[in-house]
Amino acid sequence: MSGLIGHTMYGILVAKAAKGRGLPITPIIERHLPSFLCGAYLGCDIQVMPEAVCVDTGRAVGFGTVPLEKSPITGGAVRPWVLVHDGQMYRPRQIHELFYGRAHLVFGWAKPDVSLGVPWDHLADYCALAIRDDISSERGLAYALGWMVHIVGDSLIKSVQPGIRMHLLDGVYTPRNRIVQDQFTFHTIGGELGIDWLKTFRDMAATPVEAIQPHYMRISEKRGELGKLFDEGWKPELQPLLTAVLTENRRWLPRHTEDVLRVAQRDSEEAKRVSGGLEHDKMIQIAEAAGMRQTLVTIAEQCADLIEQVAMQVPEWRGLKRNPSNEWSELKSKWRVG
């Protein structure tokens, strides 16, 4: 399991929420939507890579850091997959410990780096500084706006921050209910919004690595306003490794997409098994009753809150004219959520 469906949907809805508010960054998102949505996933989740190798076929399999005891291809043995860079081998867990917290900022840090975490009430300040340092690349800005969506969405759905009151099956975010969330998001919401999931994921994987990512992760040379105000923990010596990781993320995403789409099918036996034996229609009923629509709206609006706060701190954006639309309010009215 991964958050590919969820985080992509958060991005899609945040784009609508931002347009509804008339935020001046909306045209940037619309012009570079694949990069924005890619940032909402790969902007933080650097563990998108294989976990193992099927011994029988030699093919890489799985999802980084998620244990795999047997090959999903043959049912046979697997061996650990490694990323080889500059003569050294790295397991996904090592990569996770090096980079996960640096991308998520407010949680997920390895113990030696916990002090580098960004307090929630300074998140907008941090993001605005990173944006101001790389204001010249519009596509990179779209990617970074997506990165902000991931930070807020992850923090809310994982209850790192309060705000989500949903109780679906056995909690807000659990191994059992994640597949139910995915089924509802993919089929029900995706169907209503007319999302072409395969094309969306393909376009995301085709976007390039953005120069702003090593900067906001403090992996580049310390520079700019971000380097002045958040001056600790910069590790430019890791930038070549991070570049290799981000390249691998994009290489593996199409294969991971295949795995996600297979499990997302209505008749998926794996989805039924993980959910505890629930049929597809029952999953949809449970998600609807638990208030999954409200959860999606809450996440989208809090993400838009952060983006709005950041925009107000960026001189090039602050004075731009707003052009609100009714699309977001109409969607919430249709969904009967606040």
C-alpha positions as CSV (number, residue, x, y, z in Angstrom):
1,M,0.0,0.0,0.0
2,S,1.0,3.6,-0.6
3,G,-0.7,7.0,-0.6
4,L,-0.7,7.4,-4.4
5,I,-4.4,7.6,-4.8
6,G,-5.0,9.7,-1.7
7,H,-2.3,12.2,-2.2
8,T,-3.2,12.7,-5.9
9,M,-6.8,13.3,-4.9
10,Y,-5.8,15.8,-2.3
11,G,-3.9,17.7,-4.9
12,I,-6.8,17.6,-7.4
13,L,-9.2,19.0,-4.7
14,V,-6.7,21.6,-3.5
15,A,-6.5,22.9,-7.0
16,K,-10.2,23.4,-7.0
17,A,-10.2,24.9,-3.5
18,A,-7.5,27.4,-4.4
19,K,-9.4,28.4,-7.6
20,G,-12.5,28.9,-5.5
21,R,-10.7,31.4,-3.3
22,G,-9.2,33.0,-6.4
23,L,-5.6,32.5,-5.1
24,P,-3.1,34.1,-7.4
25,I,-1.1,30.9,-7.7
26,T,-4.0,29.1,-9.3
27,P,-2.8,29.7,-12.9
28,I,0.6,28.3,-12.0
29,I,-1.1,25.1,-10.8
30,E,-3.3,24.8,-13.8
31,R,-0.4,25.4,-16.3
32,H,1.7,22.8,-14.6
33,L,-0.8,20.4,-13.1
34,P,1.3,17.2,-13.6
35,S,4.2,18.8,-11.7
36,F,1.8,20.0,-9.0
37,L,0.3,16.5,-8.5
38,C,3.7,14.9,-8.7
39,G,4.9,17.3,-5.9
40,A,1.8,16.2,-3.9
41,Y,3.2,12.7,-4.0
42,L,7.0,12.5,-4.8
43,G,7.6,15.9,-3.2
44,C,7.6,14.0,0.1
45,D,7.5,10.2,-0.4
46,I,11.0,9.5,-1.4
47,Q,10.5,5.8,-0.7
48,V,8.8,5.1,-4.0
49,M,11.1,2.4,-5.2
50,P,11.3,-1.4,-5.1
51,E,11.6,-3.3,-1.8
52,A,12.8,-6.6,-3.2
53,V,13.8,-8.6,-6.2
54,C,12.0,-11.8,-7.4
55,V,14.6,-14.5,-7.4
56,D,12.8,-16.6,-10.1
57,T,12.5,-13.7,-12.6
58,G,15.1,-11.2,-11.5
59,R,12.4,-8.4,-11.6
60,A,12.2,-5.8,-8.9
61,V,9.0,-5.9,-6.9
62,G,7.1,-4.2,-4.0
63,F,7.2,-0.8,-2.4
64,G,10.1,0.6,-0.5
65,T,10.2,-0.1,3.3
66,V,7.1,-2.4,3.1
67,P,8.3,-5.9,4.0
68,L,7.8,-8.5,1.3
69,E,8.2,-12.2,2.2
70,K,7.5,-13.7,-1.2
71,S,7.3,-12.7,-4.8
72,P,4.0,-11.3,-6.0
73,I,4.9,-12.6,-9.4
74,T,5.7,-16.3,-8.7
75,G,5.1,-16.8,-5.0
76,G,8.7,-17.7,-4.7
77,A,11.7,-16.3,-2.8
78,V,12.8,-12.7,-2.9
79,R,16.1,-11.0,-2.1
80,P,16.6,-7.4,-0.9
81,W,16.6,-4.7,-3.5
82,V,19.3,-2.0,-3.2
83,L,19.9,1.4,-4.9
84,V,23.6,1.5,-6.0
85,H,25.1,4.9,-6.0
86,D,28.7,5.9,-6.2
87,G,29.8,2.4,-5.3
88,Q,27.6,2.1,-2.2
89,M,24.4,0.2,-1.7
90,Y,21.4,1.6,0.0
91,R,18.3,-0.2,1.2
92,P,14.9,1.7,1.1
93,R,14.9,1.9,4.9
94,Q,18.2,3.7,4.9
95,I,17.0,6.1,2.2
96,H,13.8,6.7,4.3
97,E,15.9,7.5,7.4
98,L,18.1,10.0,5.5
99,F,15.4,11.9,3.6
100,Y,11.8,11.3,4.8
101,G,11.8,13.8,7.6
102,R,13.6,16.4,5.5
103,A,10.7,16.3,3.0
104,H,7.8,16.0,5.5
105,L,9.3,18.7,7.8
106,V,6.9,18.4,10.7
107,F,7.2,14.7,11.4
108,G,9.0,11.6,10.2
109,W,12.6,12.5,11.2
110,A,15.2,10.0,12.2
111,K,16.2,10.3,15.8
112,P,19.6,12.1,15.2
113,D,17.7,14.8,13.2
114,V,14.6,15.3,15.2
115,S,15.8,18.8,16.3
116,L,15.6,19.9,12.7
117,G,11.8,19.5,12.6
118,V,9.8,22.6,11.7
119,P,7.1,23.6,14.2
120,W,3.6,23.6,12.7
121,D,3.1,27.3,13.4
122,H,6.3,28.1,11.4
123,L,5.5,25.8,8.5
124,A,4.2,28.6,6.3
125,D,7.3,30.7,7.1
126,Y,9.6,27.9,6.0
127,C,7.7,27.1,2.8
128,A,7.5,30.8,1.8
129,L,11.3,31.2,2.2
130,A,11.9,28.2,0.0
131,I,9.5,29.6,-2.6
132,R,11.1,33.0,-2.5
133,D,14.6,31.5,-3.1
134,D,13.4,29.7,-6.3
135,I,10.7,32.1,-7.6
136,S,12.1,32.0,-11.2
137,S,11.0,28.4,-12.1
138,E,7.2,28.4,-12.5
139,R,7.1,24.6,-13.0
140,G,9.3,24.2,-9.9
141,L,6.9,26.4,-8.0
142,A,3.9,24.2,-9.0
143,Y,5.9,21.2,-7.7
144,A,6.6,22.9,-4.4
145,L,3.0,23.9,-4.0
146,G,2.1,20.2,-4.4
147,W,4.8,19.4,-1.8
148,M,2.9,21.6,0.7
149,V,-0.3,19.7,0.0
150,H,1.4,16.4,0.9
151,I,2.8,17.8,4.2
152,V,-0.7,19.0,5.4
153,G,-2.6,16.0,4.0
154,D,-0.3,13.5,5.6
155,S,-0.3,15.4,8.9
156,L,-4.1,15.4,9.0
157,I,-4.9,11.9,7.8
158,K,-2.2,10.4,10.1
159,S,-3.4,12.5,13.0
160,V,-0.1,14.2,13.4
161,Q,-2.2,17.3,13.5
162,P,-5.8,17.5,14.8
163,G,-8.7,18.2,12.4
164,I,-10.0,14.9,11.1
165,R,-12.9,13.4,13.1
166,M,-13.7,10.5,10.7
167,H,-13.9,7.0,12.2
168,L,-13.8,4.5,9.3
169,L,-13.9,0.8,10.3
170,D,-11.2,1.0,13.0
171,G,-9.9,4.6,13.0
172,V,-8.9,7.5,10.9
173,Y,-6.0,5.9,9.1
174,T,-5.3,2.2,9.6
175,P,-3.9,-0.7,7.4
176,R,-7.5,-2.0,7.1
177,N,-9.3,1.2,6.3
178,R,-6.7,2.6,3.8
179,I,-7.9,0.2,1.1
180,V,-11.5,1.4,1.8
181,Q,-10.4,5.0,1.5
182,D,-8.7,4.2,-1.8
183,Q,-11.7,2.3,-3.2
184,F,-14.0,5.2,-2.4
185,T,-11.6,7.9,-3.6
186,F,-10.7,6.0,-6.8
187,H,-14.2,4.9,-7.9
188,T,-16.7,7.2,-6.3
189,I,-15.0,10.5,-6.2
190,G,-12.8,9.9,-9.2
191,G,-15.9,8.8,-11.2
192,E,-17.8,12.0,-10.2
193,L,-14.9,14.2,-11.1
194,G,-14.2,12.4,-14.3
195,I,-10.5,11.6,-13.4
196,D,-8.5,9.6,-15.9
197,W,-6.3,7.9,-13.2
198,L,-4.0,6.1,-15.6
199,K,-3.2,9.3,-17.6
200,T,-2.9,11.3,-14.4
201,F,-0.3,8.9,-12.9
202,R,1.5,8.6,-16.2
203,D,1.8,12.4,-16.6
204,M,3.1,12.7,-13.0
205,A,5.8,10.1,-13.6
206,A,7.0,12.0,-16.7
207,T,7.7,15.2,-14.8
208,P,11.4,16.1,-14.2
209,V,13.2,16.4,-10.9
210,E,12.9,20.0,-9.7
211,A,15.9,22.0,-8.4
212,I,13.8,23.3,-5.5
213,Q,13.4,19.9,-3.8
214,P,17.0,19.6,-2.6
215,H,16.7,23.2,-1.4
216,Y,13.6,22.7,0.7
217,M,15.0,19.5,2.1
218,R,18.2,21.3,3.1
219,I,20.3,18.9,1.0
220,S,21.7,21.5,-1.4
221,E,24.3,24.1,-0.5
222,K,23.0,26.4,2.1
223,R,21.7,29.5,0.4
224,G,19.0,32.2,0.2
225,E,16.5,33.3,2.8
226,L,15.8,29.7,3.9
227,G,19.5,29.2,4.5
228,K,19.7,32.4,6.6
229,L,16.7,31.7,8.9
230,F,16.9,27.9,9.0
231,D,20.7,27.6,9.1
232,E,21.1,24.2,10.7
233,G,21.2,20.7,9.3
234,W,22.3,21.4,5.7
235,K,24.0,18.4,4.0
236,P,25.0,19.2,0.5
237,E,27.2,16.1,0.4
238,L,24.0,14.1,0.1
239,Q,22.7,15.9,-3.0
240,P,24.1,13.4,-5.5
241,L,22.4,10.6,-3.6
242,L,19.2,12.5,-3.4
243,T,19.2,13.1,-7.1
244,A,19.6,9.4,-7.7
245,V,16.7,8.7,-5.3
246,L,14.4,11.2,-7.0
247,T,15.3,9.8,-10.4
248,E,14.5,6.3,-9.1
249,N,11.2,7.5,-7.7
250,R,10.1,8.5,-11.2
251,R,11.5,5.4,-12.8
252,W,9.5,3.2,-10.4
253,L,6.3,5.2,-10.3
254,P,4.8,3.7,-13.5
255,R,5.4,0.2,-12.1
256,H,4.0,1.1,-8.7
257,T,1.0,2.6,-10.5
258,E,0.3,-0.8,-12.0
259,D,0.3,-2.4,-8.6
260,V,-2.0,0.3,-7.2
261,L,-4.5,0.1,-10.1
262,R,-4.6,-3.7,-9.8
263,V,-5.6,-3.5,-6.1
264,A,-8.0,-0.6,-6.8
265,Q,-10.2,-2.7,-9.1
266,R,-13.7,-3.4,-7.9
267,D,-13.2,-7.1,-7.9
268,S,-9.8,-7.0,-6.3
269,E,-9.3,-10.0,-4.0
270,E,-6.4,-8.3,-2.3
271,A,-8.6,-5.3,-1.4
272,K,-11.2,-7.7,0.0
273,R,-8.6,-9.5,2.0
274,V,-7.0,-6.4,3.5
275,S,-10.3,-4.9,4.4
276,G,-11.3,-7.9,6.3
277,G,-13.5,-9.5,3.7
278,L,-15.6,-6.5,2.6
279,E,-17.1,-6.5,-0.8
280,H,-16.6,-3.3,-2.9
281,D,-20.2,-2.0,-2.5
282,K,-19.9,-2.4,1.3
283,M,-16.6,-0.5,1.3
284,I,-18.3,2.4,-0.5
285,Q,-21.3,2.4,1.9
286,I,-19.0,2.4,4.9
287,A,-16.8,5.3,3.6
288,E,-19.8,7.4,2.7
289,A,-21.4,6.8,6.2
290,A,-18.1,7.6,7.9
291,G,-17.9,11.0,6.2
292,M,-15.1,10.5,3.8
293,R,-16.3,13.4,1.6
294,Q,-16.0,15.7,4.6
295,T,-12.6,14.4,5.3
296,L,-11.4,15.1,1.8
297,V,-12.9,18.7,1.9
298,T,-11.3,19.3,5.3
299,I,-7.9,18.3,4.0
300,A,-8.3,20.3,0.8
301,E,-9.2,23.4,2.7
302,Q,-6.5,23.2,5.2
303,C,-4.0,22.7,2.4
304,A,-5.4,25.7,0.7
305,D,-5.0,27.6,4.0
306,L,-1.3,26.9,4.0
307,I,-0.9,27.9,0.4
308,E,-2.8,31.1,1.0
309,Q,-0.6,31.9,4.0
310,V,2.5,31.2,1.9
311,A,1.3,33.4,-1.0
312,M,0.8,36.3,1.4
313,Q,4.5,36.1,2.4
314,V,5.8,36.0,-1.2
315,P,6.1,39.7,-2.5
316,E,5.7,38.6,-6.1
317,W,2.3,37.0,-5.3
318,R,0.9,39.1,-2.4
319,G,-0.4,42.0,-4.5
320,L,-1.9,40.0,-7.4
321,K,-5.6,40.3,-8.1
322,R,-7.8,37.5,-7.0
323,N,-10.4,36.0,-9.3
324,P,-12.7,33.6,-7.2
325,S,-14.9,31.1,-8.8
326,N,-18.0,29.2,-7.6
327,E,-16.8,25.7,-8.6
328,W,-15.5,24.7,-5.2
329,S,-18.5,26.0,-3.2
330,E,-20.8,24.2,-5.7
331,L,-19.0,20.9,-5.3
332,K,-19.2,21.2,-1.5
333,S,-22.9,22.0,-1.8
334,K,-23.4,18.9,-4.1
335,W,-21.6,16.8,-1.5
336,R,-23.6,18.3,1.3
337,V,-20.5,19.1,3.4
338,G,-19.3,22.3,5.1
